[in-house]
Structure formats: C-alpha cells, structure tokens
Amino acid sequence: MSPTPLEHKTARLTVLVDPNKKQAFERLCAAQDLTPSQVVRQLIREYLARHGVDWAPSKPPRPRT
C-alpha cells in the first residue's frame, strides 16, 4: 500500500458479508500483515480516486489548554 494522509478522526462503517468470505478476508489480511480496517480504508480511498472524488482527512483534534 502506498503512504496515505493520516486520518485522525474515525466513523464506523458496518458491512454485512458472508461469514466464509469474512474469514478468508481476515486470513489474507493477516498473511499480508495488515488489519482488515487498513485494507478497507485503502479500498475506499481507491474507489473515491477512481471516481474523481476529492477528499481530505479530518483535522486532528486541538490540544487542550
């Protein structure tokens, strides 16, 4: 995977998939030393880029004073 902008804020995305497909996906991710979340985030970035959608990561939270 190529380097990407750091994403400071997160939002949950729930996806329903076949249990066997999920298990195969998790095994493949582990074999590549990646988390499923890392792979899904990359897939989303690639999908947005392919369709010409610009985005910027959320700004980091401000430090408390």
mmCIF file of the N, C-alpha and C atoms, coordinates in Angstrom:
data_MODEL
# 
_entry.id   MODEL 
# 
loop_
_atom_site.group_PDB 
_atom_site.id 
_atom_site.type_symbol 
_atom_site.label_atom_id 
_atom_site.label_alt_id 
_atom_site.label_comp_id 
_atom_site.label_asym_id 
_atom_site.label_entity_id 
_atom_site.label_seq_id 
_atom_site.pdbx_PDB_ins_code 
_atom_site.Cartn_x 
_atom_site.Cartn_y 
_atom_site.Cartn_z 
_atom_site.occupancy 
_atom_site.B_iso_or_equiv 
_atom_site.pdbx_formal_charge 
_atom_site.auth_seq_id 
_atom_site.auth_comp_id 
_atom_site.auth_asym_id 
_atom_site.auth_atom_id 
_atom_site.pdbx_PDB_model_num 
ATOM 1   N N  . MET A 1 1  ? 0.844   -1.186  0.000  1.00 0.00 ? 1  MET A N  1 
ATOM 2   C CA . MET A 1 1  ? 0.000   0.000   0.000  1.00 0.00 ? 1  MET A CA 1 
ATOM 3   C C  . MET A 1 1  ? 0.883   1.241   0.000  1.00 0.00 ? 1  MET A C  1 
ATOM 4   N N  . SER A 1 2  ? 0.426   2.259   -0.681 1.00 0.00 ? 2  SER A N  1 
ATOM 5   C CA . SER A 1 2  ? 1.190   3.497   -0.724 1.00 0.00 ? 2  SER A CA 1 
ATOM 6   C C  . SER A 1 2  ? 0.893   4.337   0.511  1.00 0.00 ? 2  SER A C  1 
ATOM 7   N N  . PRO A 1 3  ? 1.808   5.251   0.870  1.00 0.00 ? 3  PRO A N  1 
ATOM 8   C CA . PRO A 1 3  ? 1.554   6.118   2.023  1.00 0.00 ? 3  PRO A CA 1 
ATOM 9   C C  . PRO A 1 3  ? 0.316   6.975   1.780  1.00 0.00 ? 3  PRO A C  1 
ATOM 10  N N  . THR A 1 4  ? -0.432  7.202   2.829  1.00 0.00 ? 4  THR A N  1 
ATOM 11  C CA . THR A 1 4  ? -1.658  7.988   2.705  1.00 0.00 ? 4  THR A CA 1 
ATOM 12  C C  . THR A 1 4  ? -1.697  9.031   3.801  1.00 0.00 ? 4  THR A C  1 
ATOM 13  N N  . PRO A 1 5  ? -2.537  10.060  3.619  1.00 0.00 ? 5  PRO A N  1 
ATOM 14  C CA . PRO A 1 5  ? -2.672  11.059  4.679  1.00 0.00 ? 5  PRO A CA 1 
ATOM 15  C C  . PRO A 1 5  ? -3.171  10.400  5.965  1.00 0.00 ? 5  PRO A C  1 
ATOM 16  N N  . LEU A 1 6  ? -2.676  10.860  7.078  1.00 0.00 ? 6  LEU A N  1 
ATOM 17  C CA . LEU A 1 6  ? -3.099  10.338  8.365  1.00 0.00 ? 6  LEU A CA 1 
ATOM 18  C C  . LEU A 1 6  ? -4.542  10.738  8.627  1.00 0.00 ? 6  LEU A C  1 
ATOM 19  N N  . GLU A 1 7  ? -5.350  9.769   8.971  1.00 0.00 ? 7  GLU A N  1 
ATOM 20  C CA . GLU A 1 7  ? -6.751  10.026  9.269  1.00 0.00 ? 7  GLU A CA 1 
ATOM 21  C C  . GLU A 1 7  ? -6.893  10.093  10.781 1.00 0.00 ? 7  GLU A C  1 
ATOM 22  N N  . HIS A 1 8  ? -7.198  11.285  11.296 1.00 0.00 ? 8  HIS A N  1 
ATOM 23  C CA . HIS A 1 8  ? -7.236  11.494  12.743 1.00 0.00 ? 8  HIS A CA 1 
ATOM 24  C C  . HIS A 1 8  ? -8.582  11.134  13.366 1.00 0.00 ? 8  HIS A C  1 
ATOM 25  N N  . LYS A 1 9  ? -9.645  11.379  12.657 1.00 0.00 ? 9  LYS A N  1 
ATOM 26  C CA . LYS A 1 9  ? -10.971 11.065  13.188 1.00 0.00 ? 9  LYS A CA 1 
ATOM 27  C C  . LYS A 1 9  ? -11.490 9.831   12.470 1.00 0.00 ? 9  LYS A C  1 
ATOM 28  N N  . THR A 1 10 ? -12.370 9.113   13.124 1.00 0.00 ? 10 THR A N  1 
ATOM 29  C CA . THR A 1 10 ? -12.921 7.912   12.507 1.00 0.00 ? 10 THR A CA 1 
ATOM 30  C C  . THR A 1 10 ? -14.432 7.913   12.629 1.00 0.00 ? 10 THR A C  1 
ATOM 31  N N  . ALA A 1 11 ? -15.064 7.202   11.714 1.00 0.00 ? 11 ALA A N  1 
ATOM 32  C CA . ALA A 1 11 ? -16.501 6.966   11.755 1.00 0.00 ? 11 ALA A CA 1 
ATOM 33  C C  . ALA A 1 11 ? -16.704 5.483   11.469 1.00 0.00 ? 11 ALA A C  1 
ATOM 34  N N  . ARG A 1 12 ? -17.639 4.891   12.132 1.00 0.00 ? 12 ARG A N  1 
ATOM 35  C CA . ARG A 1 12 ? -17.874 3.456   11.984 1.00 0.00 ? 12 ARG A CA 1 
ATOM 36  C C  . ARG A 1 12 ? -18.686 3.177   10.718 1.00 0.00 ? 12 ARG A C  1 
ATOM 37  N N  . LEU A 1 13 ? -18.281 2.117   10.005 1.00 0.00 ? 13 LEU A N  1 
ATOM 38  C CA . LEU A 1 13 ? -18.987 1.644   8.822  1.00 0.00 ? 13 LEU A CA 1 
ATOM 39  C C  . LEU A 1 13 ? -19.272 0.168   9.051  1.00 0.00 ? 13 LEU A C  1 
ATOM 40  N N  . THR A 1 14 ? -20.534 -0.208  9.092  1.00 0.00 ? 14 THR A N  1 
ATOM 41  C CA . THR A 1 14 ? -20.906 -1.597  9.320  1.00 0.00 ? 14 THR A CA 1 
ATOM 42  C C  . THR A 1 14 ? -21.245 -2.236  7.982  1.00 0.00 ? 14 THR A C  1 
ATOM 43  N N  . VAL A 1 15 ? -20.628 -3.384  7.713  1.00 0.00 ? 15 VAL A N  1 
ATOM 44  C CA . VAL A 1 15 ? -20.824 -4.077  6.444  1.00 0.00 ? 15 VAL A CA 1 
ATOM 45  C C  . VAL A 1 15 ? -21.194 -5.523  6.746  1.00 0.00 ? 15 VAL A C  1 
ATOM 46  N N  . LEU A 1 16 ? -22.235 -6.008  6.105  1.00 0.00 ? 16 LEU A N  1 
ATOM 47  C CA . LEU A 1 16 ? -22.641 -7.400  6.280  1.00 0.00 ? 16 LEU A CA 1 
ATOM 48  C C  . LEU A 1 16 ? -22.090 -8.223  5.119  1.00 0.00 ? 16 LEU A C  1 
ATOM 49  N N  . VAL A 1 17 ? -21.352 -9.288  5.447  1.00 0.00 ? 17 VAL A N  1 
ATOM 50  C CA . VAL A 1 17 ? -20.783 -10.174 4.432  1.00 0.00 ? 17 VAL A CA 1 
ATOM 51  C C  . VAL A 1 17 ? -20.963 -11.621 4.868  1.00 0.00 ? 17 VAL A C  1 
ATOM 52  N N  . ASP A 1 18 ? -20.832 -12.507 3.917  1.00 0.00 ? 18 ASP A N  1 
ATOM 53  C CA . ASP A 1 18 ? -20.889 -13.936 4.185  1.00 0.00 ? 18 ASP A CA 1 
ATOM 54  C C  . ASP A 1 18 ? -19.773 -14.308 5.180  1.00 0.00 ? 18 ASP A C  1 
ATOM 55  N N  . PRO A 1 19 ? -20.085 -15.098 6.200  1.00 0.00 ? 19 PRO A N  1 
ATOM 56  C CA . PRO A 1 19 ? -19.069 -15.450 7.202  1.00 0.00 ? 19 PRO A CA 1 
ATOM 57  C C  . PRO A 1 19 ? -17.813 -16.101 6.610  1.00 0.00 ? 19 PRO A C  1 
ATOM 58  N N  . ASN A 1 20 ? -17.964 -16.953 5.606  1.00 0.00 ? 20 ASN A N  1 
ATOM 59  C CA . ASN A 1 20 ? -16.794 -17.589 4.994  1.00 0.00 ? 20 ASN A CA 1 
ATOM 60  C C  . ASN A 1 20 ? -15.940 -16.566 4.252  1.00 0.00 ? 20 ASN A C  1 
ATOM 61  N N  . LYS A 1 21 ? -16.590 -15.607 3.592  1.00 0.00 ? 21 LYS A N  1 
ATOM 62  C CA . LYS A 1 21 ? -15.855 -14.555 2.891  1.00 0.00 ? 21 LYS A CA 1 
ATOM 63  C C  . LYS A 1 21 ? -15.104 -13.688 3.901  1.00 0.00 ? 21 LYS A C  1 
ATOM 64  N N  . LYS A 1 22 ? -15.741 -13.385 5.034  1.00 0.00 ? 22 LYS A N  1 
ATOM 65  C CA . LYS A 1 22 ? -15.093 -12.591 6.083  1.00 0.00 ? 22 LYS A CA 1 
ATOM 66  C C  . LYS A 1 22 ? -13.859 -13.313 6.617  1.00 0.00 ? 22 LYS A C  1 
ATOM 67  N N  . GLN A 1 23 ? -14.002 -14.591 6.867  1.00 0.00 ? 23 GLN A N  1 
ATOM 68  C CA . GLN A 1 23 ? -12.888 -15.376 7.395  1.00 0.00 ? 23 GLN A CA 1 
ATOM 69  C C  . GLN A 1 23 ? -11.726 -15.415 6.399  1.00 0.00 ? 23 GLN A C  1 
ATOM 70  N N  . ALA A 1 24 ? -12.027 -15.612 5.122  1.00 0.00 ? 24 ALA A N  1 
ATOM 71  C CA . ALA A 1 24 ? -10.983 -15.632 4.092  1.00 0.00 ? 24 ALA A CA 1 
ATOM 72  C C  . ALA A 1 24 ? -10.303 -14.269 3.996  1.00 0.00 ? 24 ALA A C  1 
ATOM 73  N N  . PHE A 1 25 ? -11.087 -13.196 4.073  1.00 0.00 ? 25 PHE A N  1 
ATOM 74  C CA . PHE A 1 25 ? -10.552 -11.830 4.021  1.00 0.00 ? 25 PHE A CA 1 
ATOM 75  C C  . PHE A 1 25 ? -9.618  -11.584 5.202  1.00 0.00 ? 25 PHE A C  1 
ATOM 76  N N  . GLU A 1 26 ? -10.044 -11.975 6.400  1.00 0.00 ? 26 GLU A N  1 
ATOM 77  C CA . GLU A 1 26 ? -9.226  -11.779 7.596  1.00 0.00 ? 26 GLU A CA 1 
ATOM 78  C C  . GLU A 1 26 ? -7.925  -12.579 7.522  1.00 0.00 ? 26 GLU A C  1 
ATOM 79  N N  . ARG A 1 27 ? -7.990  -13.800 6.991  1.00 0.00 ? 27 ARG A N  1 
ATOM 80  C CA . ARG A 1 27 ? -6.768  -14.611 6.838  1.00 0.00 ? 27 ARG A CA 1 
ATOM 81  C C  . ARG A 1 27 ? -5.803  -13.958 5.855  1.00 0.00 ? 27 ARG A C  1 
ATOM 82  N N  . LEU A 1 28 ? -6.333  -13.459 4.738  1.00 0.00 ? 28 LEU A N  1 
ATOM 83  C CA . LEU A 1 28 ? -5.486  -12.806 3.742  1.00 0.00 ? 28 LEU A CA 1 
ATOM 84  C C  . LEU A 1 28 ? -4.857  -11.544 4.316  1.00 0.00 ? 28 LEU A C  1 
ATOM 85  N N  . CYS A 1 29 ? -5.632  -10.759 5.023  1.00 0.00 ? 29 CYS A N  1 
ATOM 86  C CA . CYS A 1 29 ? -5.090  -9.548  5.659  1.00 0.00 ? 29 CYS A CA 1 
ATOM 87  C C  . CYS A 1 29 ? -3.961  -9.908  6.613  1.00 0.00 ? 29 CYS A C  1 
ATOM 88  N N  . ALA A 1 30 ? -4.180  -10.911 7.449  1.00 0.00 ? 30 ALA A N  1 
ATOM 89  C CA . ALA A 1 30 ? -3.158  -11.326 8.414  1.00 0.00 ? 30 ALA A CA 1 
ATOM 90  C C  . ALA A 1 30 ? -1.896  -11.805 7.695  1.00 0.00 ? 30 ALA A C  1 
ATOM 91  N N  . ALA A 1 31 ? -2.066  -12.530 6.597  1.00 0.00 ? 31 ALA A N  1 
ATOM 92  C CA . ALA A 1 31 ? -0.918  -13.022 5.835  1.00 0.00 ? 31 ALA A CA 1 
ATOM 93  C C  . ALA A 1 31 ? -0.106  -11.872 5.248  1.00 0.00 ? 31 ALA A C  1 
ATOM 94  N N  . GLN A 1 32 ? -0.759  -10.743 5.008  1.00 0.00 ? 32 GLN A N  1 
ATOM 95  C CA . GLN A 1 32 ? -0.086  -9.568  4.451  1.00 0.00 ? 32 GLN A CA 1 
ATOM 96  C C  . GLN A 1 32 ? 0.298   -8.569  5.540  1.00 0.00 ? 32 GLN A C  1 
ATOM 97  N N  . ASP A 1 33 ? 0.152   -8.981  6.800  1.00 0.00 ? 33 ASP A N  1 
ATOM 98  C CA . ASP A 1 33 ? 0.473   -8.138  7.961  1.00 0.00 ? 33 ASP A CA 1 
ATOM 99  C C  . ASP A 1 33 ? -0.288  -6.812  7.922  1.00 0.00 ? 33 ASP A C  1 
ATOM 100 N N  . LEU A 1 34 ? -1.562  -6.898  7.553  1.00 0.00 ? 34 LEU A N  1 
ATOM 101 C CA . LEU A 1 34 ? -2.452  -5.736  7.516  1.00 0.00 ? 34 LEU A CA 1 
ATOM 102 C C  . LEU A 1 34 ? -3.700  -6.059  8.317  1.00 0.00 ? 34 LEU A C  1 
ATOM 103 N N  . THR A 1 35 ? -4.335  -5.023  8.855  1.00 0.00 ? 35 THR A N  1 
ATOM 104 C CA . THR A 1 35 ? -5.622  -5.237  9.511  1.00 0.00 ? 35 THR A CA 1 
ATOM 105 C C  . THR A 1 35 ? -6.722  -5.113  8.456  1.00 0.00 ? 35 THR A C  1 
ATOM 106 N N  . PRO A 1 36 ? -7.860  -5.757  8.685  1.00 0.00 ? 36 PRO A N  1 
ATOM 107 C CA . PRO A 1 36 ? -8.975  -5.565  7.762  1.00 0.00 ? 36 PRO A CA 1 
ATOM 108 C C  . PRO A 1 36 ? -9.347  -4.086  7.613  1.00 0.00 ? 36 PRO A C  1 
ATOM 109 N N  . SER A 1 37 ? -9.272  -3.321  8.685  1.00 0.00 ? 37 SER A N  1 
ATOM 110 C CA . SER A 1 37 ? -9.597  -1.891  8.607  1.00 0.00 ? 37 SER A CA 1 
ATOM 111 C C  . SER A 1 37 ? -8.649  -1.155  7.674  1.00 0.00 ? 37 SER A C  1 
ATOM 112 N N  . GLN A 1 38 ? -7.354  -1.487  7.734  1.00 0.00 ? 38 GLN A N  1 
ATOM 113 C CA . GLN A 1 38 ? -6.395  -0.841  6.837  1.00 0.00 ? 38 GLN A CA 1 
ATOM 114 C C  . GLN A 1 38 ? -6.747  -1.114  5.377  1.00 0.00 ? 38 GLN A C  1 
ATOM 115 N N  . VAL A 1 39 ? -7.097  -2.351  5.078  1.00 0.00 ? 39 VAL A N  1 
ATOM 116 C CA . VAL A 1 39 ? -7.420  -2.728  3.702  1.00 0.00 ? 39 VAL A CA 1 
ATOM 117 C C  . VAL A 1 39 ? -8.706  -2.045  3.245  1.00 0.00 ? 39 VAL A C  1 
ATOM 118 N N  . VAL A 1 40 ? -9.724  -2.026  4.089  1.00 0.00 ? 40 VAL A N  1 
ATOM 119 C CA . VAL A 1 40 ? -10.987 -1.382  3.720  1.00 0.00 ? 40 VAL A CA 1 
ATOM 120 C C  . VAL A 1 40 ? -10.782 0.114   3.503  1.00 0.00 ? 40 VAL A C  1 
ATOM 121 N N  . ARG A 1 41 ? -9.999  0.768   4.363  1.00 0.00 ? 41 ARG A N  1 
ATOM 122 C CA . ARG A 1 41 ? -9.723  2.200   4.164  1.00 0.00 ? 41 ARG A CA 1 
ATOM 123 C C  . ARG A 1 41 ? -9.034  2.441   2.826  1.00 0.00 ? 41 ARG A C  1 
ATOM 124 N N  . GLN A 1 42 ? -8.076  1.566   2.470  1.00 0.00 ? 42 GLN A N  1 
ATOM 125 C CA . GLN A 1 42 ? -7.383  1.707   1.189  1.00 0.00 ? 42 GLN A CA 1 
ATOM 126 C C  . GLN A 1 42 ? -8.359  1.502   0.027  1.00 0.00 ? 42 GLN A C  1 
ATOM 127 N N  . LEU A 1 43 ? -9.222  0.507   0.125  1.00 0.00 ? 43 LEU A N  1 
ATOM 128 C CA . LEU A 1 43 ? -10.217 0.266   -0.927 1.00 0.00 ? 43 LEU A CA 1 
ATOM 129 C C  . LEU A 1 43 ? -11.122 1.479   -1.113 1.00 0.00 ? 43 LEU A C  1 
ATOM 130 N N  . ILE A 1 44 ? -11.526 2.102   -0.016 1.00 0.00 ? 44 ILE A N  1 
ATOM 131 C CA . ILE A 1 44 ? -12.383 3.288   -0.095 1.00 0.00 ? 44 ILE A CA 1 
ATOM 132 C C  . ILE A 1 44 ? -11.632 4.438   -0.755 1.00 0.00 ? 44 ILE A C  1 
ATOM 133 N N  . ARG A 1 45 ? -10.367 4.653   -0.360 1.00 0.00 ? 45 ARG A N  1 
ATOM 134 C CA . ARG A 1 45 ? -9.571  5.722   -0.989 1.00 0.00 ? 45 ARG A CA 1 
ATOM 135 C C  . ARG A 1 45 ? -9.437  5.486   -2.490 1.00 0.00 ? 45 ARG A C  1 
ATOM 136 N N  . GLU A 1 46 ? -9.154  4.248   -2.893 1.00 0.00 ? 46 GLU A N  1 
ATOM 137 C CA . GLU A 1 46 ? -9.007  3.923   -4.315 1.00 0.00 ? 46 GLU A CA 1 
ATOM 138 C C  . GLU A 1 46 ? -10.322 4.129   -5.065 1.00 0.00 ? 46 GLU A C  1 
ATOM 139 N N  . TYR A 1 47 ? -11.436 3.750   -4.464 1.00 0.00 ? 47 TYR A N  1 
ATOM 140 C CA . TYR A 1 47 ? -12.752 3.913   -5.091 1.00 0.00 ? 47 TYR A CA 1 
ATOM 141 C C  . TYR A 1 47 ? -13.062 5.393   -5.297 1.00 0.00 ? 47 TYR A C  1 
ATOM 142 N N  . LEU A 1 48 ? -12.793 6.206   -4.281 1.00 0.00 ? 48 LEU A N  1 
ATOM 143 C CA . LEU A 1 48 ? -13.016 7.647   -4.405 1.00 0.00 ? 48 LEU A CA 1 
ATOM 144 C C  . LEU A 1 48 ? -12.138 8.238   -5.503 1.00 0.00 ? 48 LEU A C  1 
ATOM 145 N N  . ALA A 1 49 ? -10.871 7.852   -5.535 1.00 0.00 ? 49 ALA A N  1 
ATOM 146 C CA . ALA A 1 49 ? -9.949  8.369   -6.551 1.00 0.00 ? 49 ALA A CA 1 
ATOM 147 C C  . ALA A 1 49 ? -10.388 7.949   -7.951 1.00 0.00 ? 49 ALA A C  1 
ATOM 148 N N  . ARG A 1 50 ? -10.793 6.709   -8.105 1.00 0.00 ? 50 ARG A N  1 
ATOM 149 C CA . ARG A 1 50 ? -11.223 6.202   -9.411 1.00 0.00 ? 50 ARG A CA 1 
ATOM 150 C C  . ARG A 1 50 ? -12.416 6.977   -9.949 1.00 0.00 ? 50 ARG A C  1 
ATOM 151 N N  . HIS A 1 51 ? -13.249 7.464   -9.052 1.00 0.00 ? 51 HIS A N  1 
ATOM 152 C CA . HIS A 1 51 ? -14.448 8.201   -9.465 1.00 0.00 ? 51 HIS A CA 1 
ATOM 153 C C  . HIS A 1 51 ? -14.261 9.713   -9.367 1.00 0.00 ? 51 HIS A C  1 
ATOM 154 N N  . GLY A 1 52 ? -13.025 10.139  -9.167 1.00 0.00 ? 52 GLY A N  1 
ATOM 155 C CA . GLY A 1 52 ? -12.714 11.565  -9.185 1.00 0.00 ? 52 GLY A CA 1 
ATOM 156 C C  . GLY A 1 52 ? -13.250 12.353  -8.013 1.00 0.00 ? 52 GLY A C  1 
ATOM 157 N N  . VAL A 1 53 ? -13.437 11.693  -6.887 1.00 0.00 ? 53 VAL A N  1 
ATOM 158 C CA . VAL A 1 53 ? -13.953 12.377  -5.701 1.00 0.00 ? 53 VAL A CA 1 
ATOM 159 C C  . VAL A 1 53 ? -12.778 12.845  -4.849 1.00 0.00 ? 53 VAL A C  1 
ATOM 160 N N  . ASP A 1 54 ? -12.685 14.163  -4.661 1.00 0.00 ? 54 ASP A N  1 
ATOM 161 C CA . ASP A 1 54 ? -11.641 14.718  -3.803 1.00 0.00 ? 54 ASP A CA 1 
ATOM 162 C C  . ASP A 1 54 ? -12.070 14.620  -2.345 1.00 0.00 ? 54 ASP A C  1 
ATOM 163 N N  . TRP A 1 55 ? -11.121 14.379  -1.494 1.00 0.00 ? 55 TRP A N  1 
ATOM 164 C CA . TRP A 1 55 ? -11.396 14.339  -0.056 1.00 0.00 ? 55 TRP A CA 1 
ATOM 165 C C  . TRP A 1 55 ? -10.115 14.738  0.667  1.00 0.00 ? 55 TRP A C  1 
ATOM 166 N N  . ALA A 1 56 ? -10.269 15.150  1.865  1.00 0.00 ? 56 ALA A N  1 
ATOM 167 C CA . ALA A 1 56 ? -9.128  15.474  2.718  1.00 0.00 ? 56 ALA A CA 1 
ATOM 168 C C  . ALA A 1 56 ? -9.403  14.881  4.089  1.00 0.00 ? 56 ALA A C  1 
ATOM 169 N N  . PRO A 1 57 ? -8.374  14.357  4.745  1.00 0.00 ? 57 PRO A N  1 
ATOM 170 C CA . PRO A 1 57 ? -8.604  13.805  6.079  1.00 0.00 ? 57 PRO A CA 1 
ATOM 171 C C  . PRO A 1 57 ? -9.062  14.885  7.047  1.00 0.00 ? 57 PRO A C  1 
ATOM 172 N N  . SER A 1 58 ? -9.817  14.472  8.037  1.00 0.00 ? 58 SER A N  1 
ATOM 173 C CA . SER A 1 58 ? -10.265 15.400  9.074  1.00 0.00 ? 58 SER A CA 1 
ATOM 174 C C  . SER A 1 58 ? -9.057  15.959  9.794  1.00 0.00 ? 58 SER A C  1 
ATOM 175 N N  . LYS A 1 59 ? -9.204  17.179  10.277 1.00 0.00 ? 59 LYS A N  1 
ATOM 176 C CA . LYS A 1 59 ? -8.105  17.805  11.014 1.00 0.00 ? 59 LYS A CA 1 
ATOM 177 C C  . LYS A 1 59 ? -7.973  17.152  12.384 1.00 0.00 ? 59 LYS A C  1 
ATOM 178 N N  . PRO A 1 60 ? -6.737  17.072  12.894 1.00 0.00 ? 60 PRO A N  1 
ATOM 179 C CA . PRO A 1 60 ? -6.553  16.471  14.219 1.00 0.00 ? 60 PRO A CA 1 
ATOM 180 C C  . PRO A 1 60 ? -7.225  17.319  15.290 1.00 0.00 ? 60 PRO A C  1 
ATOM 181 N N  . PRO A 1 61 ? -7.626  16.686  16.372 1.00 0.00 ? 61 PRO A N  1 
ATOM 182 C CA . PRO A 1 61 ? -8.234  17.467  17.453 1.00 0.00 ? 61 PRO A CA 1 
ATOM 183 C C  . PRO A 1 61 ? -7.234  18.462  18.027 1.00 0.00 ? 61 PRO A C  1 
ATOM 184 N N  . ARG A 1 62 ? -7.744  19.595  18.460 1.00 0.00 ? 62 ARG A N  1 
ATOM 185 C CA . ARG A 1 62 ? -6.883  20.618  19.070 1.00 0.00 ? 62 ARG A CA 1 
ATOM 186 C C  . ARG A 1 62 ? -6.459  20.166  20.455 1.00 0.00 ? 62 ARG A C  1 
ATOM 187 N N  . PRO A 1 63 ? -5.202  20.439  20.809 1.00 0.00 ? 63 PRO A N  1 
ATOM 188 C CA . PRO A 1 63 ? -4.776  20.087  22.174 1.00 0.00 ? 63 PRO A CA 1 
ATOM 189 C C  . PRO A 1 63 ? -5.511  20.944  23.198 1.00 0.00 ? 63 PRO A C  1 
ATOM 190 N N  . ARG A 1 64 ? -5.811  20.337  24.308 1.00 0.00 ? 64 ARG A N  1 
ATOM 191 C CA . ARG A 1 64 ? -6.496  21.080  25.379 1.00 0.00 ? 64 ARG A CA 1 
ATOM 192 C C  . ARG A 1 64 ? -5.504  21.990  26.065 1.00 0.00 ? 64 ARG A C  1 
ATOM 193 N N  . THR A 1 65 ? -5.967  23.178  26.408 1.00 0.00 ? 65 THR A N  1 
ATOM 194 C CA . THR A 1 65 ? -5.079  24.134  27.089 1.00 0.00 ? 65 THR A CA 1 
ATOM 195 C C  . THR A 1 65 ? -5.468  24.316  28.534 1.00 0.00 ? 65 THR A C  1 
# 
